[in-house]
Structures are given as structure tokens and as C-alpha cells.
């Protein structure tokens, strides 16, 4: 591109810091192990040997790092921003006989989105003869090195720099190689070419080597990161881009006149910070289309300008086609530069006025949508608004019954937030929402429907949350001792509300304990009502997990963390067994109806035979609501499953018991006491165990099946057959 020229500021730089590095606002001094490139708002790519260096291990070590987090710094205009990332894709270095190495890639996932002013790299293939530029890891404008792509060999490319200006040096590794005449990245800097052997310092002065985009793409695909590759914006000069072609057709219809095109292009340049030519020329339609598929707010900003030129019923159909074509590029953001700036300012004011409002409105407006990490807590600070907006822009909304355009999730959240505010901020947000919806072509009836939903929500008090439900599962490929967790808040009216977390894969037991506690605390802050009951949904093997002992941490950081079963009444449920009995709900209701009057069944040595227990539960104890299981674990397992299959709603046992001689260890819980008070008695006893484990031998587990079924969406019980077909 030549008409839309970059300003004088350097391209953003991402640094990976060594462990123990100091203040991110004082870069340099050897703190940076290397550089990286932004792949998506949540992921950066660097070299594996950079991560090894950051962790203080051998650079070409092939072992996947075990560190929980690495410090990453974004150097943009203004103050550098430091954040934490974790390794998600690891492609270890593989040394070749020639002295170079293959692989050497690492994808890091950020704990929070990248700064708004940074943009994911647009990729194109590396070819011999390209003039490229690399930036040093400290983010300084003068720390760049220009070089040229000279030779391709074994999937890598060699680079030679002229004997003037700066050279690629240690610390450049993992950083992007920018095409000098196109705002695109063609590869990653790997290392300086060693000069021993037949190549001496006299022959090789400034020779480095790099991994081209085509090799990076192949390595990441082989590592199972195909979904990430598909999301990376890339340009292939030899292939036709459907999005670019569709944009070009719409642009010719809208901006075929050079004078009109020049007028809108100059407005666009001013908003995006480009430097247009000083003459009266206009960019070519093809160049304008290239900008729209590479600059993330270009499309929205141009359509804002075009919509203002065609107000009311004069809106051209080509404008809607332009917006639709932009969505094919996977680059365009929802909001224009001005719309984003305005909304950011207004929502920061809302967050300062009421930090709990935006998360509360998001949980209602986007009830079945995975929320941004910043909105999953009970409060949102003004400093976190920008990060939340970056993720909200990418969220879709469901189709409307009339088939009209859907209302984007962000606009829906704005409407719900506005409904809970007083005037004038309410009208200011609604005015902003109406203006953006008109630009996007959203039918006014659709927006009015969302606005009515928001007003109805703001006018009523939501039902309080009565319990937290956690589904614990594991796949055969998961690390030992880690589990997957899905969470719901269940309200008084029985409505389950999903609680979305950052963990899409396996997590440690301590992490799951904290997630459950935090879900309960958020519900308490919202309704002012304490949430004590926690139901754990498990499979057959999960019935024997000590979930109540998992560390739930503490809301007050300097206080010791406490086990989950001490702060909450933790009970187990096993749909894996009960779901196979078509009469389970009927049997459950019958047993609960006589729960207070029916005789308690204690399974001891005399009744420990599986057939005998089954006979008792089908005859004399057909309406028994509670069973106490004694005995060793090997016999207890089948007896427990028989009780569940027969619809017994309350089952208690000591998972530490080694024989029937340990039966007395449960006496302190008073199993024969009032049934409805049993969960609280168990919780209190677990507290005594935590405080003095040496004097309390029992480790009670409790199954508690309420009379009313749990109306969780069926889709939450499905597993990916590729991963979950065989579970431990």
C-alpha cells in the first residue's frame, strides 16, 4: 500500500521477560529474553528457545516448560503494559546437521486481552529478495534492524544485513520480520548464523536466519493448532481472497467516483492515524479493500462515514453488502474508532459509578454466552473496561424469530446497562446504541425488542441464587489429578445460569475449588443472600473424589485458604447412574415423601451383600430416604451404586473407613439425627476435621438428591467423542 502510509511511530513490540525481571516501565538491561508477535487479542507467538532463556534453562531444551506464567510486555505509545501468559502450544527445537534447527515455536495465551491499540499481525509468505525489518525487544523506536531475505533452505530463510545501521542481535529472537513495503509479517527472527567452521567472521558478518510464515503455519498445524492458524489474518498474493473481492465490488458501487473516494479515504486516514498524500489523489479501490481487511477498525470507520452521507431511507444496499463482506475477513471490529472511543469513556464512567452494574447486566443480557474474563467477577473496574470491550465486540447474538438482522451482543449489553442507569447517562448510552445500530443496518424493531427486555429486567428484582452446581469430569488425555469443571448458579425459581470461566480444559483441584467459591461469592454480592449449598455432578469414579477437601482459597488473600466443604455444604450427585433409571424421578419423590417417617437403613456386615441390599431397597425399605454405608471401599463401591440406582436421595459414608470396625467414626455426625439438618452437620464436622485432623478419623462423603430435578441444558452433558470416549 502506498496511499495509506504509516505515521512516524514504530510498530508495537512484544517482549518476553526473564523470570525475576524488574519494572516493565524501565525496559532493557538484559531483562528481555526475546521478542514475540501478536497472533490474536489473547495469544502471542515466539520462539521456544526464548521461553527456555526466560526460564533459565538450556536454550534448545525440548522439554515443555512447567512454569505457570511468564511475564510479557507490550511496548506501545505511552507506558509499557505488563501482563502474564502461559504456554499453550510447544514445538521444541530440532537441531539439523547444518547447525540450524527446526521447530522452535511457542504460543503463549495471555491472561487478559492485549492492549486495544495493538493489532494482531497480518501474515504473508516469505520469499527471496524481500526487504524486511525487525525491532529489538525493548520497544525503542531506534532499536530496529533492516535486512534482506537471501536464501531458502530446509524450511528456513537466511537473512543478510548491510554494513550500515543496526544489526539483528541477541534479544531479537522470536520477534516478527515486517515487510518493508507492506504492513505484514513474513516470519520470525530465530538466531544469528554462527561463524565457526568453513564460515568465518570475515565471510559472514551480518547473517541471520528466520522461520518463514509458510514453515510456521506447517509446524503449528502439525502441533494441533489448526484453529489458531485459521483465525490468523493472512494474505496470499497468488490466491484470490473472497473477502477482498466482495469488498472490492461493494466499494466500486459506493465509491466509484474518485472525488468521493478521496473524501472518505481522507476521513478514514485521519481516524486511523495514517498519512495520506498531500495532493488531491484518491487511493485505488483495491488498495482501500486491502486496508479494510488488515486494519481492524477501518471497515467500521469507513461505513460510519458512508452511513452519515446517506441518512434515513437513502441507505444504499451496497453498504450492507460491504458490512457483510467485511465479516468474511475475520479482521474487522464491530465499532469504528470514534464509536469505540465514545463507548469506552461512557462505560468507564459507569464502572466508576457502580462497579457491579456491568457484570450484573452482562450475566442477564448474555445469559448463555461465554463472557469476557473481566466480566466474570462481581465487579468491573474502569481500568478493565477496555479489555472487556475488545472481547465483547467479537460476540455474536442469536437470530431473531422474524429473520431480521440480529442485535450484536455488545449493543444488547449496552441496552441492559442503560436501563439500570438514571438520566442523563441512560439516554446517552441509548443514543449511542441507536446510532451504531443504524450504521450496522439493525432493524429498529429488533433494537426496540432488546430495549424492552432490558427495561423489564431493570424493573424487577432477580431471583436469588440458592445453590452452585459444578460438573466435574475428566478425559483420558488429561493430566493426572486435573479435572474439567462447568458451573451453574441455580436461582430460587429453579433457573440455572451458566457461570463461564477461563478454563476450557483441565484444571487443578485447588483452581476448581476457587472457581466454585468465587461463583458463590458473586451470587451473594448480587442478591445479598448467602449461598451455602454446592452440588457436585460426577461420574461413577468421581463419587470417590474428596471434593470437599479441595482448597477453595479465601476472598481475603492474607487469610489461609479453607477446604471447599468447610465453607459450603458440599454434596455429590451422579447423573451417570441415576439417568439410566427411567423411574428415578418417581422413586425419588416417593422416598422424599416419607423421608421423615421411614426407617433409616444402616448397611453393616449383616447387610453388605449386594443382592441383599438391593432386595431391602425394593421391599421393606422401598420408601427409605437415607442410607448409611459402612465397610471397606472395595465393597462400598457397588453398594453405593445400588443405592443410587434405587433412587435413594441421601447416602452418607466414610471414605477413610477400611473395615466395618470403623463405623463408629461417623457417630459424631449423628446420622440418625434430623435428616434436613444433615448437610449442615456434615459441614460443621468437616470444619472440625480441618482444624484438628488427628482427632477425627472419618472423612465423610454425602450424596444429596433434591426432590426437584435439576434443569440443566442437555448440551452441557455432552463430551467430544474424540477426547471423552474413554475416561479414567
N, C-alpha and C positions, 0 to 999 in steps of 0.2 A: 504494500500500500504506500502511496506517495502523497495523496491529498490530505489524508488524516495522519498528521505527523505527531509523534510523541513529544511531550514537553521536555524540559531540561532535567527533570528529576530522574534518578536512577530507578531501574526496575526493582521491585521488592525482593529482598533476600531473606532466606530462612536459614537459621543456624541451628546446629545440634551441639549442645554444650557438654563438656566433660562433667562427670559427676563431681559435685562439690564446687562447681563454678560459682562465682560471686554474683554481684548485682548485674542484672541484664541491661541496666541503663549505662553501664560502663563496659562496652564490649571490647574485645581484643585481649592482648596479654596472654594468649595461649589458652583462653577459656573455651574457644570453639574447636571442637573436634573436626568439624567439616560443615558443609552446606547441605541444603535439601531443596526440593521443588514442590510446590503445592499441586497436588493431584485433584483434590476436591475440597470443599469447605471443611471437611473433617479428616483429611488424610494427606500426608506428605510422603515423598519418596526420596530416599538417599541410598548411599552405598552401605552394604553390610559391614565393610571394614571401618566405616566412620562410626557405626554403633559400637563395634568392638573397641575402637580407640576411646570413645566416650566412656566406656565402662572399665577401661584399664586392662583389657585382655589382649592377647595376641591378635594383631590386625586381621590375619587371614584365618582365624579360628572359624570352624564350620558349625560350632555348637550354637543352637538358638539361645539368645540371651534370656536369662531368668529374671532380670530386673523388672520390677512392677511399673516403673515410669522413668522417662528420660525428659530432660528439660530442653525445650525448643523455643527459639526466639524469632519473632517476626520483626524484621527491620523495615519499617515503612516511614513515611514522612511523619515527623514528630517523635514521640517516645517509643523505644522498642517495647514490644509486648512479649512477655514470657508466659509460656504455658507448658503443660505436661502431656506427653504422648506415650503410647505403649506399642510394642511390636505386634503386628497382626500378620504380616507376610514376611517370611525369611527365606531368602535364596542365598545360600552360603557361597563364598568364593571357591572357584575350582581352578587351580593353577594349571597352566598349559606348559608344554616343553619350551615354548618360545620365551617364557618368562612373564607373560601377561596371564590374566586369569578371566574366566567366565563367571556367570552368576553375579555375586557381589551386589545384591539388591535387598532393600528392606523398606517395607511400607509401615509407617507409623500412623496410628489413629490418635487424633487429638482429643483431649478430654472436653474441650469446648471449641466451637467453630473458630476458624481463622478470622482475623480482623476484616471488617467489611471492605476496607479499601484494597485488600489483596484479592487477586483473581486466580483461579486455577489455570495452570499453563495450557495453552493450545499447542498441540504437538504436530510436527510434520517429520517426514523421513529425512534422515541424514544422507547426503550424497557427497562424493568427492568434489572439491572445489568450492564448497560453501565457506563464506566468511562468517565466523561465529564470535561471540563474546561471552566471557564468563565473569562472574562477580565474586570477589572474596567473601568470606563468611562473616565479616564484621559489619556489613551493611553500609560502609562508607562509599560515597559517590566515586572517589578516586581509586577505589580498590578493584578496578576491572582489568581484564587482560584480553586483548584481541588476538585471535589465532585463525588458522585456516585448516579445513579438513583436507588431508592429503591422500591417504591410502586406506582402503578397506581390506581387512584380512581376518579370517577366523571369527567373524561376527563382531569385530571391534573396528574402530577407526583411529588412525594416527593423526595427530594434530601438530603442525609446526607454526611457531610464532616468529615474527620478525625480530631483529635485534634492536628494537626500539620500543619504548613504552614498557609496561609491566609484563611479567610472565606468569603463567599458571604455576602456583606454588602450593606447598602443603597447606591444607585448610580449604582449598577449592574443591576437594573431592566430594562427590555427592551432589554438587551444585549443577544447575541447568546450564546448557550451552544454548544461548539465544542466537537465532538467525539475525545477521546484521541488518537485513533489509525487509524483515517481516517479523511482527511481534509473535513469534512462535518459537518453541523449544524443539531442538532436534536430537538432544541426547543428554547424557550425564558425564561430567568430568570424573575420571577414575583415578589416574595417577600420572606422575611424571615418568617418562621412559628411563629406566635405569641405564647407566652408561658403561657398565663393565662388559667384558668380553670383546667381541670384534667392534662394538660401537663404543667409541671413546668420547670424552667430553669435547674434544676438538670437532668430532663429526656430528654429535647430537648435542646441541646447545639448548634448544627450547622445544624438545619433542615430548609431547604428552599423548595419552590415549584416552578414548572415551567409549561409552556404550551408546550406540545409536538407538533411536526410538524403535526401530524395527526389531532389534535384539531385546530391548526392554519389554516390548509387547509380547514377544515369544516366551521370554522367561517367566513373566507374570502369568501368562495363560497356562504354562506348564505347572506353575505353583498353585493353580486353582483360583486365581484372582480374575477370572474372566468377567465377572460382573463389574469389577472395578475398571477394567480396560474399556468395557462398553460405555461407561459413563465419562471417560476422558475425552474432552473435545480434541479432535484431530482433523488434520487436513491432508488429503492425498491429492497432489496436483494432477495425477493421472486418472483419478476416478471422479465420476460425476457425483456431486453432493445433492441429494434430493432436496434438502432444506435450502441450500443456496439457489438451486434452480427455481423452487417455488417462491422464494423471496424475490428473486430477480423478476419473475413475471408480475408479481404484485407491485413491485417498485416501478416498473415501466408504466403500469397503468396509473399509478398515483403521482409519480414524479418524472414522467417522460419529458416534461418541459425543463430545459437546463436552468432557466432562471428560478423556477420554483424549487428545483432540486438544490440549487446553490443556497437559496434562502434557508430551507430546512436543514441542510447539511451544516451551515454555519451555526445555527442554533444548537444542533447536536454536538458539534465540536466544542462549543463554549461550555455545555453542560458536562461533557466527558473529560475536559481538560486537554484536548488536542489543539494543535496549532495549524489552522488552515492557511492556504497560500494567501499572500497579500493582494493578489489580483482578483478579478471578478469571475474566475473559473468555477466550474462545478465538478464534483467527483463523478466518475463513471458509475453507472448503475451496478456494475459488477464489483467495483471497489466498495460501494456502500453496502452491498449484500455481504461481502467478506467481513466488514466491520460488525454487522448485525449478528453474525454467527460466532464472533470471537469476543466482543466486548459485552459483558453480561447485562448491562443496563441500557445498551444502545437501542435495542428494539423498543422497549417500553418508552424510552425518552423520545424516540422519533414518532411513535404513534401518539404520544401526548401532544406533540406539535401538530401532527396531521389532524387529530381529532378537534383541536381548537380552531383549525382552519375550516372545518366542516361541522358546525354545531347543529343541534336539533336533528330534523329529519333528513338533512342533507348528507348524512354519513354515508360514504361510498362503501359498497360491498367489498371492494378490494382491500379496505382497511381490516376487515375481519379475516380475509384470506392471508393478509400479511401477519396478523397475530397468530393464526393457525400454523402458518409456515414456520414462524419463529419457534413454536413449541417443538417442532421436529428436530431442532438443533441441539436440544438439551443444554443450551448455554444461557438462553435469555432468562433474566429475572422477571418477576411479576411487576415490580414497581419501577418507575422512572427515577432518575436521580433526584428530581425535586420532590416527588411523592414520598420517596424513602426518607429524605431529609426532614420533611414536614412531620411524617408519622413518627419517626424516631424521637423528635423533640416532644411531641404531644404525649407519647407513651412513657417517656422518661418522667414527665410531669405527673402522669397517673401513678407510676411506680413510687414516686416520692410522696404523693398524697395518700395512697393506700397500697402498700407493698403486697397485700394478699389478693387484691382485686383481679389482676391479670391471670395468675394461676387458677383462681376460682372460676373466672369466666371461661378460661380455656378448657377446664375439665368438663364444663357443661356444654359449651359450644362445639367442642371437638371430642365428644364423649368416646367415640370409637376410633379415634385417630391417634397414632403414636405422637406424643407431644415432644417438643424440643426439650433437651435436658434442663434448660434454665427454667422451664415452666412446670417441671415435675415436683418441685418443692412447694412449701406452703407460702413462700414469699418470693418476690422478684425485685431485686434492687435496680435502680436506674442504670448502674454500670452494666447490667446483664441484658438490658433491653435490646441492644443492637445485635447481640449474638442470637437471641431468641427470634428476632425478625428475620435473620438470614435463613433460618430453618423453616420458619412459618411460610415464607414465600414459596417454598417448594412443595407444600402440602396441597393435595387436591381436595375437592369436595364431591359428594355423591351427585349423580344425575338427578334432575328434578322429574316428578311424575309427568309433567306436560312436555317433556323432551326439550325444553329450552336450555340455554346455557346455564351451567352450574355456577354457584357463587363460590369463589375461591375461599379456602379455609381462613386465610388471613382476614378477608373482609368480614366473614362471619364472626370471627373473634372480635374485631373492631366494633361490630354492632352490639355484641353482648357486653363488651366493656362500656360502651357509650350508654347503654340502657341503665347501668348501675351508677352512673355519674350524675351530678346535678348540672344545671345550666350555669355558665356557658360551655364548659368543656364537652358536654353531651352533644350539643348542636355542632360544635366544631368538628368532632370526630364523624358525625353523621354527614356533614357537608363533604368532608374529605372522602368518605366511603362512597357517597353518591357520585362524586366526580370521577373517581377511579373506575367505578362500575360502568359508567357511561363510556369511558375510554375503551374498556375491555369488551363492550358490547353485551354486558349482562342485562337481561330483561329486567325492567323496573319492578315488574310483579314478583320476580324471584327475590330481588333485594327486599321488597316490602314484606314478603313471607318470612325471611330471616329476621327482619326488624321486629315483626310481630312476635316471633318466637322469643327473641331477646327481651322484649318488654314483659312478656308473660313470665319468663324466668326471673327477671329482676323484681317482679311484684309478688313473688311467693318465697317462703322460707323452705329451702331444700330439706328433704327428709334426712335425719341424722344417720350417720353410719353406725351400725350395730356390731359388725364384725369384719375382720380381714380374712380373706381366703387366699391361700397360697398353694399353687400346684407345683410339686417337686417331682422332677423326672430326670433321667439320665440316658444318654445314648452310649452305645458300645465304644464309640470313638472318643468319648470324653475322658479327661484325666481322672485318675483315681481320687476319690474324695471330693470331687466337684459335681455340682448339680445345676440343672436349669430351673428357673423359677418364673412363674407367671402369677400376677397378683390381681386381686379384685377387692374393692370396697363394697360391702353389701349394706344397703340402706334399710331403714325401718320398713319400707314398703316392699322389701324383697328384691329391689332392683340392684343388679350387680354392675359396678362401674369399673372398667379395667384401669389398672394402675400401670402406666408404661414406664419402663426403666431402661437404662443404658445397656444392660446386659442382655444381648441377644443369644449368647452362648452360655457355656458352663461358668459357674462362679463358685468361690469358696463358701464354706458353710458360714463363716463369720460375715461375709459380704451379704449373703441371703438373710441372715438374722438382722442385719442393719436395715436392709431394704424393707423387711416386714415391719420393724419398729417405726421407721420413718413414714410408712404408709399410714400406720395408726396415728402417729402424731399429726400428720397433715389433716386427717379427718377430724381429729379433736380440735385443732385450731379453727377449722372451718365451721364446725357446729357447736363448739363449746361443750360437747358431751364426750366423756371418757370412753375409749374403745379398748376393752379388755379381752374380748374373745377372738382367738385366732384359730381357724380351721386349716389343717394341712392335708391336701389331697395327695395321696401317694399310690404307688402300685403295690403289689404283694411284697416285694423286697423292701420297699420303703416303710412298711409298717414297723420295721425293726430299727429304724434310724433314731438316734437320740436327738430329735429336732429340738426338744425343749431345752437341751444343753447348749445349743449353738449360741455363740456370743452375739448379742444384739447391740453391743456398744452402749453409748449413753448420749443423750442430747446435750448434756453438759460435758464438754470434752475432758475437763480435768478430773471428772469422777470416773471410777472404774466401770468398765462395761459389765453388764449383767446378763445371765442366760435368758434366752427368749421366754422360757417357761416360768421365770420368776416375775417378770413384768406383765405377762399375759397368761390367760387361761388357754393353753395350747392343747388341742385335741386333734386326733387323726381321723381321716375318713378315707375309704378305699373304694372308689367307683369301679376299679378294675375287677373287684369281686362282686359288689352289690349290683352292678349294672347287668350282670348275667342272670339275675333272678327276675323274671317278668312280674312276680308278685311281691317284689321287695317293698314297694311303697305301701301296699296293702298290709303286709306283715308288720311294717314299721309303725303304722298308725295303730294297729291292734295292740302292739306291745306298749306303746306310749299311753294308750287309753287306760291301761291297768298298771302303769308303772309304779304308782304309789302303793297299790294294794297287793300286787303279785309278789310272790316269794323270790328273794334274791337267790341266784344259783352260784354256788361256790364249787369250782372244779378242783377237786383234790385227788389223792391217789385212787380213791374208790370210783371216781367218775372220769378218769383221764383217758379211757378208751374212746377213740373217735366214734365208733358206732354207737356206743352207749350215750355219749354226749348228744349225738345227732338225734337219737331216739327220745331223749329227755326234752330237747327243744321242740320236737314235733308232737309231743304228747303232754306229759304232766306240766311242762314249763313252756307251753305254747305261747303264753302271754307274759312271760318273764321279760322285764325290761333291762335288767342288769346282770352281767356275768363277771365273776372274779376268777381269773385264771392263775393257777399255781403250777409249779413244776419247772423242769429244765426247758431250755429253749428248743431243743430238738423235738419235744412232744408239743410244746406250746404253739408252735407254728401252725400245724394242721388244725389244732383245736380253735385257734383264733379265726382261721378262715371258715370253719364250720359255723361259728357264731355269727360272722358277718353274712354268710350266705343265707342263714336262717332269719335275718332281719333283726338281730339283737342290736338295739340302739346304743347301749352303753357297755363297754368292756374295759376292764382295768386289769393290768398285770405288772409284775416287777421284772423288767428286762435284765436285771442283775441276778435274778434267782438262778441258782444252779441245781436245786432239787426242791422237792416238796417240803423239806425241813426249813426252808427259808420263808415259809408262808407268813410267819409272824412279823416279818419286816414291813408288811403293808398295813399292820394294825394301826399305826399312827395316823393313817389317812381316814380311818373309820369307814371302811367300805360299806358297813351296814347302816351308816347314818343317812340323813335325808338325801334323796337322790339328786334333787335340783341344786343342792349345795356342794355336790361332789367336785365339780371343776374348780371351785374356789378353794376347797380343802386341799386338792392336789397342788394348786398353785402355791398355797402357803407352805405346804410341805417341801416343795422344790426350793423355796426360799431358805428353809432351814438346812437343806442339803448343801446349798451354795455356801452358806455361812459356816457350816461345820460338817464337811463331808465325812469325816472319820467316825462320827457318832450316828450316822444314818446310812444304813446299808442299802435300802431299797432305792431303785431308780424307776419310778412309776411311768408307765405309758397308758394313755387313755384314748379310747375311741368314743366319740360322741356324735351320733347321727340325729340331728333335729328332726322333728316330725314333718316339717315342711321341706319339700325337695329344694335343692339349690339350683336356681335357673341360670346356670352359666351358659353362654353361647357354645354350641356344639363345636364350632370351629377351633376353639381353644383346646380341645381334647385331641386334635389330630396331630400326628407326627409325620415328618418327612420319611417316607418308606426307605429312602436311600441311607438315612442315618439311623432311624429308630426301629428298624425291623428286628434287630437283635439288641436287647438291652441287658445290662448286667443285672 
